[in-house]
Amino acid sequence: MMMDRSLDAREPDRPVTDRPGQGRALSVLSERQWSFLRSRYELTPREVQIADLACQGLRNSRIAESLHIQPATVQVHIRNIYRKIKVKGKINMLLKFLGEAK
């Protein structure tokens, strides 16, 4: 997951997925790649966070649990990500991100 220090300060209990030994999956993309995609598609920090977890294969309910938000809120973010990047599913989102990340 993108390690944005400003997010850590505001969300101290946010799951950290790119630290070894934390019992969580590693991010599919690097911080630099997420930064590029965030800028390219005008994604919010929360959208990047949710996209990263979704690209790791987590279901919406697990993402919601990890971030302490409602599953419906995750679905709204996912829908907004799909609209911004013009895809219709998580696999297509992952493939697009992998293809475009520099």
Rosetta blueprint (number, residue, H / E / L):
1 M L
2 M L
3 M L
4 D L
5 R H
6 S H
7 L H
8 D H
9 A H
10 R H
11 E L
12 P L
13 D L
14 R L
15 P L
16 V L
17 T L
18 D L
19 R L
20 P L
21 G L
22 Q L
23 G L
24 R L
25 A L
26 L L
27 S L
28 V L
29 L L
30 S L
31 E H
32 R H
33 Q H
34 W H
35 S H
36 F H
37 L H
38 R H
39 S H
40 R H
41 Y H
42 E L
43 L L
44 T L
45 P H
46 R H
47 E H
48 V H
49 Q H
50 I H
51 A H
52 D H
53 L H
54 A H
55 C H
56 Q L
57 G L
58 L L
59 R L
60 N H
61 S H
62 R H
63 I H
64 A H
65 E H
66 S H
67 L H
68 H L
69 I L
70 Q L
71 P H
72 A H
73 T H
74 V H
75 Q H
76 V H
77 H H
78 I H
79 R H
80 N H
81 I H
82 Y H
83 R H
84 K H
85 I H
86 K L
87 V L
88 K L
89 G L
90 K H
91 I H
92 N H
93 M H
94 L H
95 L H
96 K H
97 F H
98 L H
99 G H
100 E H
101 A L
102 K L
